[in-house]
Amino acid sequence: MRNFFLLIVLFFVTQWLLKKLRRANERAQADAQSAGAGSARTRNGPDASAGNAPPQLADPLIRCAQCGVHTPRSESIVAAGERFCCAEHARRHAARPTGRNAR
């Protein structure tokens, strides 16, 4: 029983020491990076303040009203309130008969 208790204590002490070593290593790396922040280019990119900016979200995908293909919103074409993947599909959709002529 005493050996089992000793093993448990040894395990927790080891975990505590490893955590302290990791934190000390992270601090040393952060200090090294902040000392090199005066240079034009750091490990994280050209601007040290860019790490504080929130990540940019991806452009949402929009479904083409003609063929159903999904394209980025910035690349889609808007015609008659609908979004299309290309100008050809916008023209086809506009030329499509509507109402009584659709039969």
C-alpha positions in Angstrom: 0.0 0.0 0.0 2.9 2.3 0.9 4.5 1.7 -2.5 1.2 2.5 -4.3 0.9 5.8 -2.5 4.5 6.6 -3.3 3.9 6.0 -7.0 0.8 8.3 -7.0 2.8 11.1 -5.3 5.7 10.6 -7.7 3.3 10.8 -10.7 1.8 14.1 -9.5 5.2 15.6 -8.7 6.5 14.7 -12.1 3.4 16.2 -13.8 3.9 19.4 -11.8 7.5 19.6 -12.8 6.8 19.1 -16.5 4.1 21.8 -16.4 6.6 24.2 -14.8 9.2 23.4 -17.4 6.8 23.9 -20.3 5.7 27.3 -18.9 9.3 28.4 -18.5 10.0 27.3 -22.0 7.0 29.2 -23.4 8.0 32.4 -21.5 11.6 32.1 -22.8 10.2 31.8 -26.4 7.9 34.8 -25.9 10.7 36.9 -24.5 12.9 36.0 -27.5 10.1 36.9 -29.9 9.4 40.2 -28.2 13.1 41.1 -28.3 13.1 40.4 -32.0 9.9 42.4 -32.6 12.0 45.4 -33.8 12.9 43.6 -37.0 10.8 43.9 -40.1 9.7 40.2 -40.1 9.0 37.9 -37.2 8.1 34.2 -37.1 4.4 34.9 -37.1 4.4 37.2 -40.1 5.4 40.7 -41.3 3.5 42.6 -38.6 3.8 41.7 -34.9 0.4 43.3 -34.2 -1.3 41.0 -36.7 -1.4 38.3 -34.1 -3.9 40.3 -32.1 -6.3 40.7 -35.1 -9.2 38.2 -35.3 -8.9 35.6 -38.0 -10.7 36.4 -41.3 -13.7 34.3 -42.1 -14.0 32.5 -45.3 -16.2 33.9 -48.1 -19.6 32.2 -47.9 -20.6 29.9 -50.7 -23.7 30.8 -52.8 -25.7 28.3 -54.8 -26.2 29.1 -58.5 -29.9 29.5 -59.4 -29.3 27.9 -62.8 -27.1 24.8 -62.2 -26.8 24.5 -58.4 -23.0 24.8 -58.2 -21.7 26.6 -55.1 -19.4 29.5 -55.7 -17.8 32.1 -53.4 -20.1 35.1 -52.8 -17.5 37.5 -54.1 -17.2 35.6 -57.4 -20.9 35.2 -58.0 -22.9 37.3 -60.4 -26.2 38.9 -59.4 -29.0 39.3 -61.9 -32.7 39.8 -61.3 -32.2 39.2 -57.5 -30.6 35.8 -58.1 -27.0 34.7 -57.8 -25.2 32.8 -60.5 -21.8 31.1 -61.0 -21.1 32.7 -64.4 -22.6 35.3 -66.8 -23.7 32.5 -69.2 -26.0 31.0 -66.5 -27.4 34.5 -65.7 -28.3 35.0 -69.4 -29.9 31.6 -69.7 -31.9 32.2 -66.6 -33.1 35.6 -67.9 -34.0 34.1 -71.2 -36.0 31.3 -69.6 -39.8 31.7 -70.2 -41.9 32.6 -67.2 -45.6 32.5 -66.4 -48.0 31.2 -69.1 -45.1 31.0 -71.6 -43.3 28.4 -69.4 -45.7 25.6 -70.5 
